[in-house]
């Protein structure tokens, strides 16, 4: 398996954002009630991360990183302290574009997202993708693979949870477990399953 293939699988399963790293749980739990909403969320996060992580890599490498302005005679200029603001700006612009496209071409999915679509701007899993990219010093290709892989992993997890929750809608659960109670238990059990991927990757 190539390094990029291994990186994709690692980002999707071993380092799954909601179930291994526990990032993005707000939308993960809120939009997993129906498979339709879960699929839409998974596609949206995959698209946003697939665009923003490599784009932020280029911005960081050629604008913000120490020594990036060496070509202009300013090798000591370090703008890395602006990375968080720049990353959030890129994510906000990408989410705004996605929101306009969904509103224009997929109004049903747009309505299903509700208030959670603009909240993707501050979705911690999306921002974490860019921060991990800087910390691990990924190239552009690695950043693109990592971003798409992380989005696919999030999509797989949220669709799996929504499928189980739909089945449990017809189950006779105790009153204290209905709603978010059983959802937290399901997420915990799924997390245990995904942690086995991390153990396999570590060996």
N, CA, C and O atoms as a DFTB+ gen file, in Angstrom:
812 C
 N C O
     1  1       0.840      -1.192       0.000
     2  2       0.000       0.000       0.000
     3  2       0.882       1.252       0.000
     4  3       1.872       1.309       0.730
     5  1       0.537       2.240      -0.800
     6  2       1.319       3.462      -0.855
     7  2       1.146       4.254       0.435
     8  3       0.229       4.010       1.219
     9  1       2.055       5.212       0.634
    10  2       1.982       6.055       1.819
    11  2       0.691       6.869       1.837
    12  3       0.095       7.059       2.897
    13  1       0.254       7.353       0.672
    14  2      -0.976       8.135       0.615
    15  2      -2.194       7.270       0.925
    16  3      -3.134       7.725       1.577
    17  1      -2.175       6.025       0.458
    18  2      -3.269       5.108       0.776
    19  2      -3.330       4.807       2.257
    20  3      -4.407       4.768       2.852
    21  1      -2.152       4.592       2.854
    22  2      -2.116       4.348       4.297
    23  2      -2.580       5.573       5.069
    24  3      -3.262       5.448       6.087
    25  1      -2.214       6.752       4.590
    26  2      -2.651       7.982       5.242
    27  2      -4.165       8.137       5.161
    28  3      -4.802       8.560       6.126
    29  1      -4.743       7.795       4.009
    30  2      -6.197       7.887       3.846
    31  2      -6.915       6.955       4.824
    32  3      -7.867       7.361       5.490
    33  1      -6.455       5.712       4.903
    34  2      -7.084       4.754       5.806
    35  2      -6.893       5.154       7.266
    36  3      -7.798       4.989       8.084
    37  1      -5.727       5.674       7.583
    38  2      -5.471       6.113       8.951
    39  2      -6.374       7.275       9.329
    40  3      -6.934       7.296      10.425
    41  1      -6.520       8.253       8.420
    42  2      -7.377       9.402       8.707
    43  2      -8.842       8.995       8.806
    44  3      -9.603       9.586       9.573
    45  1      -9.238       7.988       8.033
    46  2     -10.642       7.577       8.016
    47  2     -11.028       6.731       9.208
    48  3     -12.129       6.878       9.739
    49  1     -10.146       5.852       9.638
    50  2     -10.518       4.870      10.661
    51  2      -9.677       4.980      11.938
    52  3     -10.230       5.165      13.022
    53  1      -8.354       4.868      11.825
    54  2      -7.522       4.877      13.029
    55  2      -7.596       6.209      13.762
    56  3      -7.561       6.245      14.992
    57  1      -7.700       7.310      13.008
    58  2      -7.789       8.637      13.602
    59  2      -9.141       9.273      13.274
    60  3      -9.220      10.459      12.955
    61  1     -10.180       8.482      13.355
    62  2     -11.525       8.971      13.050
    63  2     -11.863      10.165      13.940
    64  3     -11.747      10.089      15.163
    65  1     -12.280      11.263      13.323
    66  2     -12.481      12.507      14.061
    67  2     -13.478      12.381      15.225
    68  3     -13.123      12.721      16.353
    69  1     -14.708      11.906      14.994
    70  2     -15.644      11.856      16.123
    71  2     -15.459      10.671      17.065
    72  3     -15.732      10.791      18.259
    73  1     -15.005       9.534      16.556
    74  2     -15.004       8.318      17.371
    75  2     -13.646       7.951      17.952
    76  3     -13.579       7.175      18.905
    77  1     -12.564       8.491      17.400
    78  2     -11.235       8.230      17.954
    79  2     -10.645       9.472      18.619
    80  3     -10.021       9.384      19.677
    81  1     -10.848      10.633      17.986
    82  2     -10.308      11.883      18.520
    83  2     -11.369      12.718      19.235
    84  3     -11.050      13.726      19.865
    85  1     -12.625      12.299      19.136
    86  2     -13.753      12.961      19.813
    87  2     -13.866      14.442      19.441
    88  3     -14.044      15.305      20.301
    89  1     -13.758      14.711      18.147
    90  2     -13.899      16.060      17.616
    91  2     -15.160      16.139      16.758
    92  3     -15.496      15.192      16.046
    93  1     -15.839      17.247      16.830
    94  2     -17.042      17.444      16.024
    95  2     -18.259      16.708      16.546
    96  3     -19.160      16.379      15.774
    97  1     -18.301      16.442      17.847
    98  2     -19.405      15.654      18.399
    99  2     -20.727      16.401      18.398
   100  3     -21.785      15.772      18.436
   101  1     -20.694      17.723      18.354
   102  2     -21.953      18.484      18.399
   103  2     -22.819      18.155      17.185
   104  3     -23.965      17.734      17.340
   105  1     -22.287      18.341      15.996
   106  2     -23.054      18.018      14.790
   107  2     -23.170      16.517      14.592
   108  3     -24.148      16.042      14.014
   109  1     -22.187      15.769      15.063
   110  2     -22.222      14.308      14.939
   111  2     -23.446      13.739      15.639
   112  3     -24.113      12.858      15.097
   113  1     -23.745      14.225      16.825
   114  2     -24.898      13.731      17.574
   115  2     -26.197      14.376      17.114
   116  3     -27.237      13.719      17.061
   117  1     -26.137      15.660      16.783
   118  2     -27.372      16.384      16.458
   119  2     -27.966      15.982      15.111
   120  3     -29.187      15.942      14.962
   121  1     -27.113      15.685      14.129
   122  2     -27.604      15.399      12.782
   123  2     -27.557      13.916      12.436
   124  3     -27.554      13.553      11.259
   125  1     -27.521      13.063      13.444
   126  2     -27.520      11.622      13.183
   127  2     -28.891      11.000      13.451
   128  3     -29.002       9.780      13.563
   129  1     -29.921      11.818      13.553
   130  2     -31.256      11.277      13.807
   131  2     -31.832      10.594      12.577
   132  3     -32.516       9.576      12.683
   133  1     -31.547      11.167      11.397
   134  2     -32.085      10.620      10.151
   135  2     -30.944      10.347       9.182
   136  3     -30.028      11.163       9.069
   137  1     -30.977       9.219       8.479
   138  2     -29.898       8.928       7.519
   139  2     -29.731       9.994       6.451
   140  3     -28.610      10.257       6.015
   141  1     -30.833      10.616       6.019
   142  2     -30.725      11.638       4.977
   143  2     -29.871      12.813       5.450
   144  3     -28.993      13.286       4.728
   145  1     -30.139      13.276       6.669
   146  2     -29.346      14.378       7.213
   147  2     -27.903      13.952       7.447
   148  3     -26.979      14.735       7.231
   149  1     -27.707      12.710       7.888
   150  2     -26.359      12.214       8.156
   151  2     -25.534      12.142       6.877
   152  3     -24.360      12.514       6.862
   153  1     -26.155      11.663       5.809
   154  2     -25.442      11.593       4.528
   155  2     -25.080      12.989       4.048
   156  3     -23.965      13.217       3.581
   157  1     -26.011      13.917       4.161
   158  2     -25.726      15.298       3.766
   159  2     -24.597      15.906       4.570
   160  3     -23.729      16.588       4.027
   161  1     -24.615      15.654       5.880
   162  2     -23.540      16.169       6.729
   163  2     -22.199      15.549       6.345
   164  3     -21.187      16.247       6.275
   165  1     -22.192      14.244       6.096
   166  2     -20.951      13.586       5.718
   167  2     -20.379      14.119       4.419
   168  3     -19.173      14.339       4.307
   169  1     -21.245      14.327       3.439
   170  2     -20.789      14.878       2.155
   171  2     -20.267      16.298       2.327
   172  3     -19.249      16.671       1.745
   173  1     -20.979      17.089       3.138
   174  2     -20.574      18.484       3.347
   175  2     -19.211      18.559       4.034
   176  3     -18.345      19.324       3.610
   177  1     -19.019      17.777       5.083
   178  2     -17.749      17.825       5.803
   179  2     -16.612      17.287       4.936
   180  3     -15.502      17.817       4.970
   181  1     -16.885      16.238       4.160
   182  2     -15.851      15.720       3.254
   183  2     -15.447      16.776       2.236
   184  3     -14.261      16.972       1.974
   185  1     -16.436      17.454       1.665
   186  2     -16.131      18.499       0.690
   187  2     -15.363      19.657       1.296
   188  3     -14.386      20.129       0.715
   189  1     -15.802      20.119       2.468
   190  2     -15.142      21.263       3.107
   191  2     -13.715      20.911       3.500
   192  3     -12.794      21.690       3.255
   193  1     -13.522      19.741       4.109
   194  2     -12.166      19.362       4.521
   195  2     -11.270      19.067       3.325
   196  3     -10.077      19.370       3.345
   197  1     -11.848      18.476       2.285
   198  2     -11.061      18.188       1.093
   199  2     -10.552      19.437       0.404
   200  3      -9.536      19.397      -0.290
   201  1     -11.257      20.557       0.592
   202  2     -10.841      21.832      -0.009
   203  2      -9.960      22.626       0.943
   204  3      -8.910      23.129       0.544
   205  1     -10.382      22.743       2.202
   206  2      -9.716      23.676       3.116
   207  2      -8.349      23.188       3.604
   208  3      -7.436      23.998       3.763
   209  1      -8.189      21.889       3.844
   210  2      -6.901      21.426       4.378
   211  2      -5.758      21.668       3.383
   212  3      -4.750      22.253       3.778
   213  1      -5.864      21.246       2.108
   214  2      -4.755      21.555       1.192
   215  2      -4.610      23.047       0.904
   216  3      -3.497      23.539       0.716
   217  1      -5.742      23.774       0.867
   218  2      -5.651      25.220       0.630
   219  2      -4.946      25.913       1.789
   220  3      -4.121      26.802       1.576
   221  1      -5.267      25.512       3.003
   222  2      -4.586      26.090       4.160
   223  2      -3.118      25.677       4.204
   224  3      -2.282      26.417       4.722
   225  1      -2.802      24.512       3.670
   226  2      -1.406      24.093       3.613
   227  2      -0.606      25.036       2.710
   228  3       0.507      25.441       3.044
   229  1      -1.193      25.375       1.569
   230  2      -0.515      26.299       0.654
   231  2      -0.349      27.674       1.284
   232  3       0.711      28.290       1.170
   233  1      -1.399      28.156       1.952
   234  2      -1.336      29.471       2.585
   235  2      -0.272      29.478       3.683
   236  3       0.512      30.420       3.798
   237  1      -0.258      28.419       4.483
   238  2       0.716      28.374       5.574
   239  2       2.139      28.269       5.033
   240  3       3.032      28.974       5.503
   241  1       2.355      27.403       4.059
   242  2       3.706      27.161       3.561
   243  2       4.291      28.374       2.855
   244  3       5.463      28.704       3.043
   245  1       3.465      29.048       2.032
   246  2       3.998      30.112       1.184
   247  2       3.723      31.521       1.688
   248  3       4.196      32.491       1.096
   249  1       2.955      31.649       2.790
   250  2       2.654      32.990       3.303
   251  2       2.974      33.122       4.786
   252  3       3.565      34.117       5.205
   253  1       2.593      32.134       5.580
   254  2       2.635      32.298       7.031
   255  2       3.843      31.658       7.704
   256  3       4.278      32.139       8.751
   257  1       4.389      30.605       7.147
   258  2       5.452      29.846       7.817
   259  2       6.730      30.681       7.949
   260  3       6.988      31.557       7.123
   261  1       7.527      30.410       8.985
   262  2       8.819      31.110       9.099
   263  2       9.681      30.891       7.862
   264  3       9.859      29.758       7.415
   265  1      10.214      31.975       7.315
   266  2      11.051      31.901       6.128
   267  2      10.293      31.891       4.820
   268  3      10.909      31.831       3.755
   269  1       8.953      31.949       4.870
   270  2       8.173      31.901       3.635
   271  2       8.402      33.123       2.758
   272  3       8.199      33.064       1.545
   273  1       8.826      34.241       3.367
   274  2       9.043      35.484       2.613
   275  2      10.521      35.695       2.280
   276  3      10.954      36.816       2.015
   277  1      11.286      34.603       2.297
   278  2      12.695      34.728       1.956
   279  2      12.913      35.238       0.553
   280  3      13.888      35.942       0.292
   281  1      12.014      34.890      -0.362
   282  2      12.140      35.341      -1.749
   283  2      12.035      36.862      -1.865
   284  3      12.527      37.446      -2.831
   285  1      11.397      37.504      -0.886
   286  2      11.224      38.961      -0.911
   287  2      12.267      39.670      -0.065
   288  3      12.144      40.866       0.202
   289  1      13.292      38.942       0.358
   290  2      14.333      39.562       1.162
   291  2      13.975      39.693       2.626
   292  3      14.615      40.459       3.347
   293  1      12.961      38.961       3.090
   294  2      12.560      39.012       4.502
   295  2      12.546      37.598       5.078
   296  3      11.483      37.096       5.443
   297  1      13.701      36.950       5.166
   298  2      13.739      35.546       5.616
   299  2      13.354      35.368       7.088
   300  3      12.988      34.267       7.500
   301  1      13.434      36.432       7.875
   302  2      13.127      36.316       9.303
   303  2      11.660      36.593       9.621
   304  3      11.242      36.486      10.774
   305  1      10.891      36.941       8.615
   306  2       9.480      37.249       8.855
   307  2       8.716      35.972       9.197
   308  3       8.770      34.987       8.460
   309  1       8.008      35.999      10.316
   310  2       7.253      34.842      10.793
   311  2       5.818      35.278      11.061
   312  3       5.546      36.005      12.016
   313  1       4.904      34.822      10.204
   314  2       3.483      35.158      10.353
   315  2       2.661      33.964      10.832
   316  3       1.438      33.946      10.695
   317  1       3.337      32.976      11.391
   318  2       2.620      31.765      11.791
   319  2       1.595      32.027      12.892
   320  3       0.673      31.233      13.079
   321  1       1.748      33.137      13.625
   322  2       0.780      33.453      14.660
   323  2      -0.595      33.819      14.083
   324  3      -1.587      33.867      14.810
   325  1      -0.643      34.074      12.775
   326  2      -1.908      34.383      12.104
   327  2      -2.572      33.136      11.522
   328  3      -3.611      33.231      10.868
   329  1      -1.978      31.978      11.760
   330  2      -2.480      30.757      11.121
   331  2      -3.922      30.463      11.517
   332  3      -4.736      30.121      10.658
   333  1      -4.250      30.588      12.788
   334  2      -5.605      30.256      13.238
   335  2      -6.635      31.158      12.573
   336  3      -7.680      30.682      12.129
   337  1      -6.354      32.449      12.500
   338  2      -7.287      33.383      11.864
   339  2      -7.419      33.078      10.381
   340  3      -8.522      33.080       9.834
   341  1      -6.281      32.815       9.729
   342  2      -6.316      32.527       8.290
   343  2      -7.082      31.241       8.013
   344  3      -7.870      31.185       7.069
   345  1      -6.866      30.213       8.816
   346  2      -7.555      28.942       8.606
   347  2      -9.063      29.106       8.770
   348  3      -9.839      28.587       7.967
   349  1      -9.472      29.822       9.805
   350  2     -10.911      30.028      10.031
   351  2     -11.515      30.833       8.893
   352  3     -12.647      30.572       8.485
   353  1     -10.779      31.807       8.376
   354  2     -11.283      32.591       7.244
   355  2     -11.502      31.741       6.004
   356  3     -12.517      31.884       5.322
   357  1     -10.551      30.853       5.706
   358  2     -10.693      29.957       4.550
   359  2     -11.879      29.010       4.755
   360  3     -12.662      28.780       3.833
   361  1     -12.005      28.465       5.962
   362  2     -13.119      27.551       6.253
   363  2     -14.449      28.286       6.138
   364  3     -15.406      27.748       5.581
   365  1     -14.519      29.517       6.662
   366  2     -15.762      30.288       6.592
   367  2     -16.157      30.569       5.147
   368  3     -17.332      30.467       4.793
   369  1     -15.190      30.918       4.320
   370  2     -15.494      31.183       2.912
   371  2     -15.973      29.924       2.200
   372  3     -16.902      29.977       1.394
   373  1     -15.344      28.801       2.494
   374  2     -15.739      27.538       1.864
   375  2     -17.131      27.119       2.297
   376  3     -17.929      26.673       1.473
   377  1     -17.433      27.258       3.589
   378  2     -18.764      26.901       4.081
   379  2     -19.822      27.824       3.495
   380  3     -20.923      27.377       3.173
   381  1     -19.503      29.103       3.353
   382  2     -20.456      30.047       2.753
   383  2     -20.760      29.670       1.310
   384  3     -21.912      29.717       0.880
   385  1     -19.726      29.296       0.566
   386  2     -19.933      28.851      -0.811
   387  2     -20.784      27.590      -0.853
   388  3     -21.688      27.475      -1.681
   389  1     -20.497      26.637       0.044
   390  2     -21.286      25.408       0.116
   391  2     -22.737      25.714       0.458
   392  3     -23.652      25.110      -0.103
   393  1     -22.948      26.652       1.379
   394  2     -24.305      27.018       1.773
   395  2     -25.085      27.585       0.596
   396  3     -26.258      27.259       0.415
   397  1     -24.449      28.423      -0.200
   398  2     -25.124      29.005      -1.359
   399  2     -25.444      27.942      -2.414
   400  3     -26.506      27.975      -3.036
   401  1     -24.509      26.992      -2.611
   402  2     -24.750      25.931      -3.593
   403  2     -25.897      25.016      -3.159
   404  3     -26.741      24.642      -3.973
   405  1     -25.923      24.658      -1.872
   406  2     -27.004      23.803      -1.384
   407  2     -28.345      24.520      -1.447
   408  3     -29.356      23.920      -1.815
   409  1     -28.358      25.788      -1.093
   410  2     -29.602      26.554      -1.135
   411  2     -30.134      26.661      -2.554
   412  3     -31.346      26.681      -2.770
   413  1     -29.222      26.728      -3.524
   414  2     -29.637      26.891      -4.921
   415  2     -30.038      25.573      -5.569
   416  3     -31.041      25.515      -6.280
   417  1     -29.258      24.501      -5.330
   418  2     -29.461      23.268      -6.075
   419  2     -30.050      22.124      -5.238
   420  3     -30.669      21.220      -5.799
   421  1     -29.873      22.145      -3.922
   422  2     -30.385      21.073      -3.062
   423  2     -31.129      21.664      -1.865
   424  3     -30.657      21.549      -0.734
   425  1     -32.269      22.286      -2.091
   426  2     -32.978      22.972      -0.997
   427  2     -33.430      22.041       0.120
   428  3     -33.519      22.463       1.273
   429  1     -33.717      20.776      -0.204
   430  2     -34.149      19.839       0.843
   431  2     -33.017      19.582       1.836
   432  3     -33.232      19.590       3.049
   433  1     -31.811      19.353       1.314
   434  2     -30.660      19.140       2.192
   435  2     -30.341      20.414       2.960
   436  3     -29.986      20.365       4.138
   437  1     -30.469      21.550       2.293
   438  2     -30.209      22.836       2.947
   439  2     -31.169      23.041       4.118
   440  3     -30.763      23.507       5.183
   441  1     -32.432      22.695       3.922
   442  2     -33.422      22.848       4.988
   443  2     -33.153      21.858       6.121
   444  3     -33.390      22.175       7.287
   445  1     -32.659      20.659       5.788
   446  2     -32.383      19.656       6.818
   447  2     -31.237      20.092       7.730
   448  3     -31.242      19.790       8.924
   449  1     -30.263      20.798       7.173
   450  2     -29.148      21.259       7.986
   451  2     -29.595      22.299       9.007
   452  3     -29.164      22.278      10.160
   453  1     -30.465      23.209       8.569
   454  2     -30.922      24.255       9.465
   455  2     -29.764      25.122       9.937
   456  3     -28.943      25.575       9.138
   457  1     -29.709      25.344      11.242
   458  2     -28.686      26.214      11.817
   459  2     -27.322      25.550      11.840
   460  3     -26.316      26.229      12.045
   461  1     -27.259      24.231      11.636
   462  2     -25.987      23.535      11.754
   463  2     -25.077      23.760      10.554
   464  3     -23.869      23.548      10.662
   465  1     -25.616      24.180       9.419
   466  2     -24.762      24.426       8.255
   467  2     -23.815      25.600       8.484
   468  3     -22.613      25.444       8.268
   469  1     -24.302      26.783       8.917
   470  2     -23.341      27.857       9.221
   471  2     -22.377      27.492      10.344
   472  3     -21.255      27.997      10.390
   473  1     -22.810      26.620      11.247
   474  2     -21.942      26.231      12.356
   475  2     -20.770      25.365      11.907
   476  3     -19.836      25.152      12.679
   477  1     -20.801      24.856      10.656
   478  2     -19.640      24.119      10.147
   479  2     -18.405      25.013      10.105
   480  3     -17.278      24.518      10.098
   481  1     -18.616      26.336      10.075
   482  2     -17.483      27.263      10.068
   483  2     -16.626      27.080      11.302
   484  3     -15.399      27.160      11.226
   485  1     -17.262      26.835      12.445
   486  2     -16.513      26.663      13.690
   487  2     -16.552      25.208      14.149
   488  3     -16.382      24.926      15.335
   489  1     -16.775      24.288      13.220
   490  2     -16.782      22.870      13.559
   491  2     -15.356      22.452      13.877
   492  3     -14.460      22.577      13.042
   493  1     -15.152      21.956      15.088
   494  2     -13.784      21.717      15.548
   495  2     -13.073      20.646      14.722
   496  3     -11.853      20.706      14.572
   497  1     -13.800      19.675      14.187
   498  2     -13.149      18.643      13.387
   499  2     -12.557      19.230      12.108
   500  3     -11.481      18.819      11.673
   501  1     -13.254      20.185      11.510
   502  2     -12.762      20.803      10.273
   503  2     -11.515      21.632      10.558
   504  3     -10.529      21.543       9.826
   505  1     -11.552      22.434      11.610
   506  2     -10.378      23.226      11.976
   507  2      -9.221      22.331      12.398
   508  3      -8.064      22.620      12.091
   509  1      -9.530      21.244      13.100
   510  2      -8.473      20.333      13.547
   511  2      -7.720      19.739      12.370
   512  3      -6.517      19.497      12.469
   513  1      -8.405      19.497      11.255
   514  2      -7.726      18.968      10.077
   515  2      -6.579      19.858       9.634
   516  3      -5.497      19.365       9.314
   517  1      -6.806      21.171       9.613
   518  2      -5.753      22.107       9.212
   519  2      -4.669      22.214      10.271
   520  3      -3.490      22.337       9.940
   521  1      -5.056      22.170      11.545
   522  2      -4.055      22.257      12.605
   523  2      -3.173      21.008      12.635
   524  3      -1.965      21.108      12.848
   525  1      -3.771      19.835      12.423
   526  2      -2.974      18.613      12.340
   527  2      -2.025      18.662      11.147
   528  3      -0.894      18.180      11.219
   529  1      -2.498      19.250      10.049
   530  2      -1.662      19.363       8.858
   531  2      -0.390      20.152       9.150
   532  3       0.693      19.778       8.698
   533  1      -0.517      21.236       9.899
   534  2       0.657      22.036      10.246
   535  2       1.568      21.271      11.202
   536  3       2.785      21.231      11.018
   537  1       0.973      20.671      12.212
   538  2       1.766      19.959      13.221
   539  2       2.537      18.799      12.612
   540  3       3.675      18.536      13.000
   541  1       1.921      18.100      11.657
   542  2       2.553      16.919      11.065
   543  2       3.342      17.241       9.796
   544  3       3.966      16.356       9.211
   545  1       3.315      18.491       9.374
   546  2       4.095      18.958       8.224
   547  2       3.775      18.173       6.957
   548  3       4.671      17.657       6.289
   549  1       2.496      18.092       6.638
   550  2       2.069      17.393       5.433
   551  2       2.379      18.226       4.194
   552  3       2.391      19.456       4.242
   553  1       2.630      17.537       3.085
   554  2       2.732      18.202       1.793
   555  2       1.330      18.498       1.272
   556  3       0.338      18.157       1.916
   557  1       1.253      19.133       0.107
   558  2      -0.064      19.441      -0.469
   559  2      -0.837      18.155      -0.757
   560  3      -2.022      18.053      -0.441
   561  1      -0.157      17.170      -1.363
   562  2      -0.832      15.910      -1.672
   563  2      -1.276      15.201      -0.401
   564  3      -2.397      14.698      -0.321
   565  1      -0.395      15.165       0.590
   566  2      -0.758      14.528       1.853
   567  2      -1.901      15.273       2.535
   568  3      -2.775      14.653       3.141
   569  1      -1.896      16.599       2.438
   570  2      -2.971      17.392       3.044
   571  2      -4.308      17.093       2.382
   572  3      -5.327      16.968       3.063
   573  1      -4.309      16.978       1.053
   574  2      -5.550      16.674       0.339
   575  2      -6.069      15.292       0.722
   576  3      -7.263      15.124       0.973
   577  1      -5.181      14.308       0.768
   578  2      -5.586      12.947       1.133
   579  2      -6.075      12.909       2.579
   580  3      -7.082      12.270       2.884
   581  1      -5.356      13.596       3.465
   582  2      -5.759      13.621       4.870
   583  2      -7.108      14.303       5.049
   584  3      -7.944      13.833       5.821
   585  1      -7.328      15.412       4.338
   586  2      -8.606      16.111       4.445
   587  2      -9.767      15.270       3.954
   588  3     -10.792      15.170       4.629
   589  1      -9.617      14.661       2.778
   590  2     -10.682      13.812       2.246
   591  2     -10.886      12.582       3.131
   592  3     -12.021      12.192       3.407
   593  1      -9.789      11.977       3.572
   594  2      -9.896      10.800       4.425
   595  2     -10.596      11.100       5.734
   596  3     -11.429      10.316       6.188
   597  1     -10.266      12.233       6.348
   598  2     -10.926      12.612       7.595
   599  2     -12.412      12.852       7.374
   600  3     -13.240      12.470       8.201
   601  1     -12.751      13.493       6.244
   602  2     -14.162      13.720       5.935
   603  2     -14.915      12.433       5.678
   604  3     -16.048      12.270       6.132
   605  1     -14.289      11.511       4.948
   606  2     -14.918      10.212       4.694
   607  2     -15.121       9.450       5.995
   608  3     -16.168       8.838       6.206
   609  1     -14.118       9.487       6.867
   610  2     -14.261       8.824       8.156
   611  2     -15.397       9.401       8.975
   612  3     -16.143       8.658       9.612
   613  1     -15.536      10.712       8.966
   614  2     -16.646      11.359       9.674
   615  2     -17.969      10.923       9.061
   616  3     -18.924      10.623       9.778
   617  1     -18.024      10.889       7.726
   618  2     -19.258      10.495       7.046
   619  2     -19.639       9.064       7.382
   620  3     -20.805       8.782       7.660
   621  1     -18.670       8.157       7.361
   622  2     -18.946       6.759       7.694
   623  2     -19.498       6.643       9.107
   624  3     -20.470       5.926       9.344
   625  1     -18.877       7.350      10.040
   626  2     -19.294       7.258      11.437
   627  2     -20.708       7.800      11.630
   628  3     -21.524       7.166      12.298
   629  1     -21.008       8.964      11.054
   630  2     -22.318       9.577      11.294
   631  2     -23.430       8.800      10.593
   632  3     -24.544       8.721      11.110
   633  1     -23.145       8.225       9.421
   634  2     -24.160       7.419       8.724
   635  2     -24.418       6.121       9.490
   636  3     -25.564       5.683       9.601
   637  1     -23.363       5.508      10.016
   638  2     -23.549       4.303      10.822
   639  2     -24.406       4.593      12.052
   640  3     -25.319       3.831      12.372
   641  1     -24.114       5.684      12.732
   642  2     -24.886       6.029      13.925
   643  2     -26.340       6.324      13.581
   644  3     -27.249       5.925      14.309
   645  1     -26.558       7.021      12.472
   646  2     -27.934       7.353      12.087
   647  2     -28.729       6.101      11.722
   648  3     -29.928       6.025      11.993
   649  1     -28.066       5.122      11.110
   650  2     -28.754       3.878      10.746
   651  2     -29.199       3.122      11.998
   652  3     -30.310       2.593      12.052
   653  1     -28.324       3.078      12.998
   654  2     -28.684       2.390      14.236
   655  2     -29.788       3.143      14.967
   656  3     -30.710       2.528      15.503
   657  1     -29.697       4.470      14.991
   658  2     -30.719       5.262      15.681
   659  2     -32.078       5.123      15.006
   660  3     -33.109       5.146      15.677
   661  1     -32.085       4.981      13.699
   662  2     -33.359       4.802      13.008
   663  2     -33.992       3.473      13.382
   664  3     -35.208       3.388      13.554
   665  1     -33.180       2.440      13.509
   666  2     -33.707       1.140      13.922
   667  2     -34.227       1.194      15.364
   668  3     -35.249       0.590      15.686
   669  1     -33.526       1.909      16.204
   670  2     -33.921       1.973      17.609
   671  2     -35.152       2.849      17.835
   672  3     -35.728       2.842      18.923
   673  1     -35.552       3.598      16.818
   674  2     -36.759       4.413      16.963
   675  2     -37.991       3.538      17.187
   676  3     -38.992       3.999      17.735
   677  1     -37.915       2.279      16.765
   678  2     -39.042       1.355      16.924
   679  2     -38.838       0.408      18.104
   680  3     -39.646      -0.495      18.323
   681  1     -37.761       0.609      18.866
   682  2     -37.477      -0.268      20.006
   683  2     -38.164       0.265      21.261
   684  3     -38.390       1.466      21.403
   685  1     -38.483      -0.641      22.148
   686  2     -39.123      -0.279      23.419
   687  2     -38.026      -0.049      24.456
   688  3     -37.700      -0.944      25.237
   689  1     -37.471       1.135      24.458
   690  2     -36.369       1.472      25.356
   691  2     -36.911       1.998      26.682
   692  3     -38.006       2.558      26.727
   693  1     -36.153       1.822      27.756
   694  2     -36.536       2.458      29.018
   695  2     -36.593       3.976      28.860
   696  3     -35.865       4.548      28.048
   697  1     -37.439       4.609      29.621
   698  2     -37.657       6.050      29.463
   699  2     -36.366       6.844      29.606
   700  3     -36.163       7.828      28.895
   701  1     -35.492       6.428      30.520
   702  2     -34.264       7.178      30.746
   703  2     -33.250       7.071      29.627
   704  3     -32.308       7.861      29.573
   705  1     -33.423       6.107      28.728
   706  2     -32.456       5.910      27.644
   707  2     -32.931       6.472      26.309
   708  3     -32.175       6.473      25.338
   709  1     -34.148       6.940      26.248
   710  2     -34.655       7.445      24.981
   711  2     -33.974       8.772      24.614
   712  3     -33.624       9.577      25.478
   713  1     -33.806       8.962      23.335
   714  2     -33.186      10.203      22.875
   715  2     -31.674      10.157      22.975
   716  3     -31.039       9.215      22.503
   717  1     -31.100      11.184      23.596
   718  2     -29.643      11.286      23.649
   719  2     -29.008      10.239      24.553
   720  3     -27.828       9.923      24.402
   721  1     -29.784       9.697      25.497
   722  2     -29.214       8.693      26.395
   723  2     -28.658       7.503      25.649
   724  3     -27.491       7.150      25.821
   725  1     -29.479       6.880      24.820
   726  2     -29.037       5.725      24.050
   727  2     -28.034       6.143      22.980
   728  3     -27.182       5.347      22.586
   729  1     -28.130       7.398      22.502
   730  2     -27.188       7.872      21.487
   731  2     -25.774       7.940      22.051
   732  3     -24.815       7.568      21.374
   733  1     -25.642       8.414      23.289
   734  2     -24.322       8.454      23.914
   735  2     -23.765       7.044      24.103
   736  3     -22.571       6.814      23.908
   737  1     -24.612       6.121      24.475
   738  2     -24.155       4.741      24.646
   739  2     -23.706       4.162      23.311
   740  3     -22.666       3.508      23.231
   741  1     -24.485       4.402      22.269
   742  2     -24.110       3.913      20.936
   743  2     -22.788       4.511      20.475
   744  3     -21.929       3.805      19.948
   745  1     -22.627       5.824      20.678
   746  2     -21.384       6.473      20.268
   747  2     -20.200       5.892      21.028
   748  3     -19.122       5.719      20.459
   749  1     -20.391       5.591      22.312
   750  2     -19.317       4.986      23.085
   751  2     -18.947       3.603      22.591
   752  3     -17.766       3.266      22.505
   753  1     -19.952       2.799      22.265
   754  2     -19.677       1.457      21.745
   755  2     -18.987       1.517      20.383
   756  3     -18.068       0.745      20.109
   757  1     -19.439       2.442      19.531
   758  2     -18.786       2.606      18.234
   759  2     -17.348       3.073      18.410
   760  3     -16.459       2.654      17.668
   761  1     -17.120       3.944      19.393
   762  2     -15.765       4.426      19.648
   763  2     -14.850       3.283      20.051
   764  3     -13.687       3.249      19.648
   765  1     -15.364       2.339      20.848
   766  2     -14.563       1.178      21.216
   767  2     -14.178       0.367      19.986
   768  3     -13.060      -0.137      19.886
   769  1     -15.119       0.248      19.052
   770  2     -14.825      -0.474      17.822
   771  2     -13.761       0.215      16.993
   772  3     -12.860      -0.435      16.462
   773  1     -13.865       1.546      16.879
   774  2     -12.885       2.281      16.071
   775  2     -11.529       2.356      16.758
   776  3     -10.506       2.514      16.092
   777  1     -11.511       2.244      18.084
   778  2     -10.216       2.266      18.771
   779  2      -9.373       1.044      18.397
   780  3      -8.147       1.082      18.495
   781  1     -10.026      -0.031      17.970
   782  2      -9.262      -1.208      17.533
   783  2      -8.467      -0.908      16.270
   784  3      -7.386      -1.462      16.070
   785  1      -9.003      -0.023      15.406
   786  2      -8.233       0.374      14.225
   787  2      -6.953       1.111      14.628
   788  3      -5.896       0.918      14.029
   789  1      -7.068       1.953      15.648
   790  2      -5.881       2.694      16.115
   791  2      -4.839       1.724      16.673
   792  3      -3.640       1.908      16.463
   793  1      -5.290       0.709      17.370
   794  2      -4.354      -0.286      17.901
   795  2      -3.681      -1.068      16.775
   796  3      -2.489      -1.369      16.841
   797  1      -4.461      -1.395      15.737
   798  2      -3.879      -2.112      14.592
   799  2      -2.852      -1.241      13.870
   800  3      -1.812      -1.732      13.431
   801  1      -3.152       0.065      13.748
   802  2      -2.222       0.953      13.059
   803  2      -0.946       1.146      13.845
   804  3       0.116       1.380      13.268
   805  1      -1.042       1.048      15.183
   806  2       0.129       1.261      16.023
   807  2       1.098       0.075      15.984
   808  3       2.275       0.225      16.312
   809  1       0.611      -1.090      15.588
   810  2       1.443      -2.280      15.573
   811  2       2.269      -2.385      14.284
   812  3       3.028      -3.338      14.113
